[in-house]
Structure formats: C-alpha cells, structure tokens
C-alpha cells in the first residue's frame, strides 16, 4: 500500500468514483480504498482525489501527483514533503 521512493511516498489507491460521500474506506487488494462523489468523467475523479488527499494530508495539491492509473481505478500516487510515518498518521491508516 505504501512505498518509500527517492521522490517521496508512493501510495497505492483503489478509487471508487460516484460514491455517496468522500471517504477512506479501508483497503482493497493491497491498496487504500478511497470513495469519492466525483464522476469518472473528464478527469474529475482524479482531480477530486488530489484535492481529497491534499486536504487530508494538509499539503498543497502540487505536492501530490498521480504516477500511474489516470484512466483506471488502481492508481499510484506520489506524495512529496512528508515521511512515511507522517502520511500514515495523517491518513489515520
């Protein structure tokens, strides 16, 4: 689910768009499951994911990037500027 890289912390995410509310919903297939209200159209779910993580981690959106999975539910997200322990603490994982 988490991996430390030279650039920062890489988080495996399983995204569920069009949910009733924005929330972290445990794990799914070795990834953090995140439910978002945004639809998977025109990159809206990806933008909502970046905003959701930025808010939960108290980071600017520029410090969070989707590395893989722009058109998939399975994503790899790079988080810069925080240690692995701090990411886990702020996400309450």
C-alpha positions, 0 to 999 in steps of 0.5 A: 500500500505504501512505498518509500521512493527517492521522490517521496511516498508512493501510495497505492489507491483503489478509487471508487468514483460516484460514491455517496460521500468522500471517504477512506474506506479501508483497503482493497487488494493491497491498496487504500480504498478511497470513495469519492462523489466525483464522476469518472468523467473528464478527469474529475475523479482524479482531480477530486482525489488530489484535492481529497488527499491534499486536504487530508494530508494538509499539503498543497495539491502540487505536492501530490501527483498521480504516477500511474492509473489516470484512466483506471481505478488502481492508481499510484500516487506520489506524495512529496514533503512528508515521511512515511510515518507522517502520511500514515498518521495523517491518513489515520491508516 
